[in-house]
Amino acid sequence: MQSTIEIERAELTTIERRVLDRITEQAWLDLTCELVPAGQPEAENPLDPDEAPAREEGAAHFIADKLTDMGFEVSFHTKREGRPNVVGVLEGTGGGPSLILNDHLDTYPAGDWNAWTMTGGHPFRPTRHGNRLYARGTSDTRGNLACTLLAARAIREAGVALRGTLKCVYTADEEKNGPDGSIFLLDECGLDADYTIVCEPTGWTRPDGSWGMGIAVANGGNFLVEIETRGIKTHIWRPDTGINAIGKMARLLAAFETMTFTHTPARLAGGTPPTASIVRMQGGVRREMQFTPDICHGVLAVVGILPGMTRESVMADIQRVIDACMKADPDLKATARPYPGALFVDGTLEQDELADPTAALGRSYRRILKEAPAFYRKNAFNDTIRFAERGRAAITFGPGEDGWPPVNEYIHIDKAVAATKILALAVLELLGTAE
């Protein structure tokens, strides 16, 4: 696939040509380089329930100004102070459906800034190297957000009147599964539309350099579980007289790494089957290195949760592993509980690939990239889940890397430009034009 892809001019209507002419690499780069640092690092939002949430208001107001300049009617919806959700509405002329383009305002924490070697030690300084733009939020998800804004701007600047209503919705709290964001908007603010496209990372690259973007018609869920082991504290000089809680936890974790979960396979598999991933270990007490620890805590992230799996079934599977290990080792004492404050996120059922918005997005994809898109189940959480589990027709599509690196995060520029064009054509088809 060529690095720059254009539709043959003869295939375009006059309206489409006017819109796509305004979607350029420089336009996307300029917008993304504005968006990445907006409101940062305050918008960093750790998944950890025991860590303070983000404050997305800086990014929210910046984006709201962009929407206002385009002629959208903009409103803020806030559940928690400092965390406004942005809803921009462009009313149609009538006779068309409604469409939400969604993205989120928060990002993962950047961690150690010194590790960001591709951006000169500053994670929020967008830096281009070849066809990649590096910075925190490029793939997840300010770079994708730029695609939604640029697609909308191109339609407005081209003077196109849409029959249906376009809603650009930018949420807080996505990284913590949406209580202050998508859940709040849907359950308490009455947000609704006929179709929803969530512009989140679905990009891929083959070893030979060819690339594309999947359309995620379903998502896997996730859940956090706390494990505790207890032992008997003793002097390090006589470990034989105690039971080391960390040592017992280590043996238990080996069993979690290979465990399986009770589930019914889905039509579309995710990146991994339902799996337990060890994400935190805490044991030992400060100023007590002369003693072995009598308590240890670990946290499991259960990912790839599929429809039909429940909080109860996941906890029962984990308990079976604990029971088997305790039977094999009478000195092992362990318990499990849902991590305090963590939500159980369900896996979602697949959307119909032949129905809108998937069908329209797929047609636009083929027009731009000259091949059919791949439909798949995205393993990570995004706000698509909150729309889909409430019965909305919602899918995920975006140029960010599905599996971007935690440090030196990047996005492919060519993918972003192509994705913007695909989104713009899909908006025109789904909502219709008055001309």
N, C-alpha and C positions, 0 to 999 in steps of 0.2 A: 504494500500500500504506500502511495506517495505521501511525503510529509505534508504537502499542502493539497487539499482536495476541493475542487470546485464542481458545481453542477454545470452541465452544458447549458449554455444560455437558451438554447431552443426549448429546453424542458421547463423553463420557468414562465409563470404568468407575469404580467407586468407588475402586479402587486408584490409577488414574491421577489422579483428582481430588485425592486426598490428597497425592500426590507433587507435582503441578504447583502446588498451593496454596502450597507452600513455596519455590517458585522465583520470587522477586520482584526487582525492580530494585534495591531497597536491599540485599538479601542479596548480589547479585552485586557491587554497588559496594563494599560493606564488605570482602568477601573479596579483590577485586582490589586495593583500596588497601592491604591488608595484604601481598599477594604481590609487588607491583611493587618495593618497596624491599628485600625480604628478601634478605640476602646480597649486596647491591650496594655498590660497583661491582665486587667481587671476581668476580662471575659473568660479567663481560664477556669474551667469547671471540672474538678476531679470527680470521678464516679464514686469514690469512697463516701459512704453515707455520713461518716463521722468527720468529714472535712467541710469547711465553709463553702457555700455555693458561690458561683460567679456573680458579677454585676455587669450586665450586658448593656446598660443604658447608653454608654458612649457609642457603641456600634449601632444600637437601635436608632438613636437620633441622627446619626450620620446617614444611615440607609433611608430613614424616613424623609430626609431632605431630598435625597435622590428621587424618591417616588413622587414627592410633591412637585418637584421640577418637571416631572413627566406628565403631570395632570391627574395623578391618582388622588382619590380622597383617602387620607391617611388617618388612622386612629391607633392609639396605644391601649393595650389591655394588660393590666399588671396585677398579679396575685401577690407577689412579694416585692417589697420596696427595692428599687434598684434593678429590677428585672422586667422591663417592659417588653411585651410582644408587639410586633409591628404588623398591622394589617392595612395594605393598600388596595383600594378597590377602584377599578376602571369599569364603570357601568357600560354595558353594551347598548346598541341601538334597539335591541329587541329581536326575538325570534331565534336566539341561540342559547346553548347551555352555559353553565358556569364552570370555570376551571381555576384551581388553586395551583400556583407555583410556590413550592415551599422550600425553605432552607433554614438553618439555625444560626444563631448569633454567638453562641459559646464555642470554645475550643478546648481540646485537651491541654493540660498544663505543659509548658515547654521544658520543665526540668532544668538541668544544668545548662546555662547559656553557653558556657565554654565549649560544650560538646557540639554546638552548631557551627561546624567548620565551613559549611558551604555558604553561610551568611555572615561570616566575619565575627562570630560570637554573639550575634544578636538575632534571636529567633523570629522577630517580627520585622526584619529588614528584608523585603523581597529581593532576591538576587537571582539573576538569570545566568545559567551555565548551559550553553547549547540550546536544546529544545526544552529544557526544564526550568521551571521557576521554583526556587526553594524558599521556604519560610513556614513557620507554624501556621496552619490554617489554609495552606494552598490547596491541598487535597481535601481536607476536612475542616471547614468547607467554604472558606471565603472565595476560593477560586471557582467553585461550582456556583456559589451565590452570584458571583459576577456574571455568569452565563445567563441567569434568570433576569437580572437587571438589564443586561445588554440586549437580550432578545426583546424585552418589553420596550426598551428605549428605541431600538431599531424600528419596531412597529409604529411607535408614536411619531418618530421623526420622519417616517415614510408617509405620514398622513393617512394611515389606514384606520378606518372605522370598523371596529369589531361588532358583530351582531350579539355575541354572547358576552358575559361579564368575566373579566380577568381579575383574579385576586392574587396579589403577591404577599405571601405570609411568611414572616421571619420570626422564629420562635426562640425564646429563652429555654435554658435547662434541658436541652436535648441530650447532653452528655450524661445526665443523671436520670434519663428515661422519661422526662417530660412532665412531672407533676406541676411545675410552675409555667410550663409552656404549652405543648400540644394538648395534654389532658385538660388543662384549664380552659383553653380556647374552645375545645370541642364540647366539654361537659358543662361549662359554666357561662360561656360567652356566645354559644350558639353558632360557632363557625361551621359553615357547610358549603358544599359545592357538588356539582355532578361528577367532576373528575378531579383527581389530585396527582400531580407529578412532583415528587420529592427529588430535588437535584443534589444527590449525595454520591460518593465515589462508587462507580461500577466499572471503572476502566481496567483494561488488561493489556499486557504486552507479551508477545511470544519471544522465545529465544532468538528467532531470526529477525526480530525487530518489527514485525508486523503487529498491528494493534487494533483495538476496537473498544467498544463499551457495551457491556451487557445491559439488559433490561431486567431488573429484579422484580418479579411478580409475586414474591413471597419473602418472608424474613424468618430467621431463626431467633428464638428468645434467649434470655439469660437470667441468672439468679445467683446471688451470693450466699454462701453457707459458711458459718463459723464452726470450726472443730476445736475441741479442747481436750487435752490429755492432762492427767494428774498423776503425780508420783509421790515420792518421799524424799524430802530434802536431807542431804547429808554432807559431810565434809568431803572435799575432793580427794583427800588423802585416803578415804575409805569408801569409794563408790560402791563397794559390795554390800554396804549396810543400808543403801537407799535405792530409790527407783528414779532414774533420770527421765523427766517428762519430755525433754527434747528428743532424747534417744528413742523413746516410745513413739513420738510423733513421726520421726523419720521413717520408722518401719510402716506406720499407717499410711503415710503419703505415697509410698511405693505402690500400695494397693489401690489408692485413688487414681494414680496415673494410668492404670490398666483396667479400671472398672468399666462396665457398660451400664447403660440406662435402659429401663423398660420403655419402649416406644414402638409405634407403628411407622415404618419407613414412609416418607413423603414421596409424592410423584417427582418432585424436583429436590434433589439433595442439596445441602449447603456445602460450604467449604470444608466443614468437618462434621462427623456424626455428633450426637449429643456427647459431650466430653467435659470432664472436670479438669480445670487448669488451676494450679497452685499459684496464688498471687500474693500471699503475705504470710510471714512467719514471725512470731514474737515469743521469746522465751528467755528466762534468766532475769535477774534483778540487778540494777545498778548497785555498786558497792558490795556485791555479794559473790565475787568471783571465787571465793574460797569455798562456796557451797554449790552443790548440784541443784538445778532448778526442780521445783515440785509442781510447776504448772507451765503449760505451753499452749499457745493459741495459733491456729492457722486459718486461712481463709481460702475457700475454693470458689472459683468462678465457674459455674456450670453454663456452658455455651452450646449453641446449636440446638436449643430446645425446640421440639417439633409439636405441631397440633396434637392434642390428646394428652401430652405430658402436663402434669400439674405440680403445684408446690408439694402436695402430699406424696405424689409418686416419686418425685426427685428425692425428698427426704427419706422415704422408705428405702430407695435404692442405696443411698449413702449409709443408712443405718444397717442394712444387710452387710455391707463391707465392714463396718465397725464391729458388728456382732461376730463375724467370721474371724476377724483378727484377734478379738478378745478371747474367743474360744481357743485359738491357737497359742495365745500368750496370756496366761492367767494374771500376769503382773500389769497388763495393759488396761487402763481405765480411761475410756474416751466417751465423749458426748458430742452431739451435733445439734445446731439450731440455725434457723434462718438468721442471716446477719442483721442486726438491728437497723431498721430504717431502709433496708433494701427492698425494692419491688420485685415481684415475680413477673417477668415479661414473657408472655406467651409467644410461641411461634404462630405464624399466620398461614391461612389457606392460600393457595395459588389463585391469582386473578386469571381470568380467561384471556388468553393471548389473542383471541379473535375479536374481543370486544374492546371498545374504547375505555380508557385512553391508550391502552397498550397497542391496539391495532394502528391507530393514527401515528403514534410515536414510531412504531416499527416501519410504517411506510415512509415517514420522513427520514428515518435512519438509512433505509435502502436508497433513497434518492441522493443523499449526501455521500454515503460511504460505499455505495454500489455493491453491497452485500447484505444479507439478512442478519439481524441482531441475534445474539444468543439470549435465551430466556433462562433465568436461574433463580435460586434462593440465596439471598444475601445473608451472610452469617451474623453481621453486626447489627446492633440496634440503630434505627433511625426513626424519625417521626412517622414514616410510612406505616409502621406497626399500629400507632395510635389511630390513624385514619381507618386502616383496614379492619382492625378488630371491632370497630363501630359500624361496619358494613359499608364503608365508603369505597369507591373504586379508586384505589391508590397504588401507585407503582414507584420504583426508584430508578433514576437514571442520571448519570453525571460523569464528567471526565476525570475526576480524581482517581487515584490508584486504589483499587479495592484490596487493601493490604499494604498501605503506605508505611514507610519506615517511621518509627517513633521519634527518631532524631534525624535532622536534615530531611524533613518532609518535603515532598515536591509534587508538582503537577506537570503533565506534558502540555505544552502550549498548543500544539497542533490538535490534540484531542479537545482542548477547551474551545477552540474556535469552531471545530466541527460540531461539538455538542451544542453550542449556542445556535448555530444554524439549524440543527435538527429541532431544537426546542422552538425556535421561531416558526418553522414550517408547521410543527404540530399545533401550536397555538392558533395559527391561521386556519388550519383544517378543522380543529375541534370547535372553535368559536364561530367560524365563518366571518365573512366580510360583507359590509354593506354596499360595496361598490359593484 
